[in-house]
């Protein structure tokens, strides 16, 4: 049994979660990587998530199957809704998946209790993001309060933290931190409509933010485009 502190780290296969996993490892955590097969159209991200977890030295990698296609409401889970090209239009985009981070964090919370983990790491960002309401600091703070009210760990133990090390960073700053920690971004997939081989479309909002981040960081973009 290890005496090191434990953390559940949400991994998606993308740039942000790969950086968070590296940061948690650098902070001395034994990391348990958690991904979700929720019916997302960009299936290549699951392969990338496994690669990132293995390369980063996660103690365990777990994939939880969910069927968010059953409720739809997002271009990422409903084939009848087109993934749009990048746009600066105001409002919450159709790539927002209803309640996704709430669901993901709830399951991560359960696994953290089973593992005796003290922290859950998630790569939400409130600077270079697409306007998703469940990426805001207020949401994270509210969920952490819920977590400590709703669990045995919160009532009888030392409590649980939801850690968001990227919350106030630009995409360029995230990339710089990841490079310093040895993250291989060529192994990551961020595109909302990547093909089965993980090649990116280069047009969606996620591709735009990723490419803009590498440009601003002065780092060569290793993304493979279609």
QUIFENGI-V850024 format. One record per backbone hydrogen bond with DSSP energy under -1.0 kcal/mol. CO is the residue of the C=O (numbers start at 1). NH is the residue of the N-H. If there is no record, write none. Layout:
CO | NH
CO | NH
This chain:
5 | 30
6 | 118
6 | 119
7 | 32
8 | 121
9 | 34
13 | 189
14 | 18
15 | 19
16 | 20
17 | 21
18 | 22
19 | 23
20 | 24
21 | 25
22 | 26
23 | 27
24 | 29
25 | 28
30 | 7
31 | 59
32 | 9
33 | 62
34 | 11
35 | 64
36 | 38
37 | 66
38 | 68
41 | 43
42 | 45
43 | 46
44 | 48
45 | 49
46 | 50
47 | 51
48 | 52
49 | 53
50 | 54
51 | 55
52 | 56
53 | 58
60 | 33
62 | 35
64 | 37
67 | 70
68 | 72
74 | 77
74 | 78
76 | 41
78 | 81
93 | 96
94 | 75
97 | 100
99 | 103
100 | 104
101 | 105
102 | 106
103 | 107
104 | 108
105 | 109
106 | 110
107 | 111
108 | 112
109 | 113
110 | 114
111 | 115
112 | 116
112 | 117
118 | 161
119 | 8
120 | 163
121 | 10
127 | 129
132 | 135
133 | 136
136 | 140
137 | 141
138 | 142
139 | 143
140 | 144
141 | 145
142 | 146
143 | 147
144 | 148
146 | 150
151 | 155
152 | 156
153 | 159
161 | 120
163 | 122
164 | 167
166 | 169
167 | 126
170 | 174
171 | 175
172 | 176
173 | 177
174 | 178
175 | 179
176 | 180
177 | 181
178 | 183
179 | 182
183 | 185
184 | 187
185 | 188
195 | 198
199 | 195
200 | 226
203 | 86
204 | 208
205 | 209
206 | 210
207 | 211
208 | 212
209 | 213
210 | 214
211 | 215
212 | 216
213 | 217
214 | 219
224 | 200
